[in-house]
Amino acid sequence: MRFHRLIGGLAALGGSALPALAQQAGWGNLGKPVDKGFSWTDPLWPSFWMAWTPATLVVFIGIFSAMAVLTVLEIRRPGGDERQGVLGLVTTRGDRLFISLLGTVYIFLAWLGLIGMPLWWPLALALGWAVFVFAKV
């Protein structure tokens, strides 16, 4: 019986005092839109079938730009610039691009799995990996 009185008293208190306290604490602005400014994760085109964010756009532009540079290099000096590097493989420029992109994916996935956000440090590691691959592999 005491328990029911306690619950009834708390419900009566919550019914009158708690909403007023919540309003004073700023909860009244909860449903109002807030202008956040630029975000790397907000969709560029919300009604589009694919969630293109600024981050995905930059990644795809980077990959296609690298492929365009490799195409221009292949036209200027055909043959793919084959060489045997530190891995013992005979690789071309395209192979080295693929190895660097694959390593970049593993670097980012490992970083997200072990550490989390932010992703600026794995970006630096991935760029270092790409420089190493194109120089030594």
Backbone hydrogen bonds, N-H to C=O, Kabsch-Sander energy under -0.5 kcal/mol:
donor,donor_aa,acceptor,acceptor_aa,energy
5,R,1,M,-1.6
6,L,2,R,-2.5
7,I,3,F,-2.6
8,G,4,H,-2.5
9,G,5,R,-2.6
10,L,6,L,-2.4
11,A,7,I,-2.5
12,A,8,G,-2.1
13,L,9,G,-2.3
14,G,10,L,-3.0
15,G,11,A,-2.2
16,S,12,A,-0.9
16,S,13,L,-0.7
17,A,13,L,-2.8
18,L,13,L,-1.0
20,A,16,S,-0.5
21,L,17,A,-2.1
22,A,18,L,-2.6
23,Q,19,P,-2.3
24,Q,20,A,-2.0
25,A,21,L,-1.8
26,G,23,Q,-1.0
27,W,22,A,-2.4
29,N,26,G,-1.4
30,L,27,W,-1.5
32,K,29,N,-1.0
36,K,34,V,-0.9
44,L,52,W,-3.5
45,W,52,W,-0.5
48,F,45,W,-1.8
52,W,50,M,-2.0
53,T,51,A,-0.7
55,A,40,W,-1.3
57,L,53,T,-2.3
58,V,54,P,-2.2
59,V,55,A,-2.1
60,F,56,T,-2.5
61,I,57,L,-2.4
62,G,58,V,-2.3
63,I,59,V,-2.3
64,F,60,F,-2.5
65,S,61,I,-2.2
66,A,62,G,-2.2
67,M,63,I,-2.1
68,A,64,F,-1.9
69,V,65,S,-2.5
70,L,66,A,-2.4
71,T,67,M,-2.0
72,V,68,A,-2.3
73,L,69,V,-2.5
74,E,70,L,-2.2
75,I,71,T,-2.1
76,R,72,V,-2.3
77,R,73,L,-3.0
80,G,77,R,-0.6
83,R,91,T,-1.7
85,G,83,R,-0.6
85,G,89,L,-1.4
85,G,137,V,-0.6
86,V,136,K,-2.1
88,G,85,G,-1.5
91,T,83,R,-2.7
91,T,89,L,-0.7
93,R,80,G,-1.8
96,R,92,T,-2.3
97,L,93,R,-2.1
98,F,94,G,-2.4
99,I,95,D,-2.7
100,S,96,R,-2.3
101,L,97,L,-2.5
102,L,98,F,-2.6
103,G,99,I,-2.5
104,T,100,S,-2.0
105,V,101,L,-2.0
106,Y,102,L,-1.9
107,I,103,G,-2.4
108,F,104,T,-2.5
109,L,105,V,-2.6
110,A,106,Y,-2.5
111,W,107,I,-2.3
112,L,108,F,-2.6
113,G,109,L,-2.3
114,L,110,A,-2.5
115,I,111,W,-3.0
116,G,111,W,-2.5
123,L,119,L,-1.1
124,A,120,W,-1.8
125,L,121,W,-2.3
126,A,122,P,-2.7
127,L,123,L,-2.3
128,G,124,A,-2.2
129,W,125,L,-2.5
130,A,126,A,-2.4
131,V,127,L,-2.2
132,F,128,G,-2.4
133,V,129,W,-2.8
134,F,130,A,-2.5
135,A,131,V,-1.6
136,K,132,F,-3.1
137,V,132,F,-0.6
137,V,133,V,-1.7
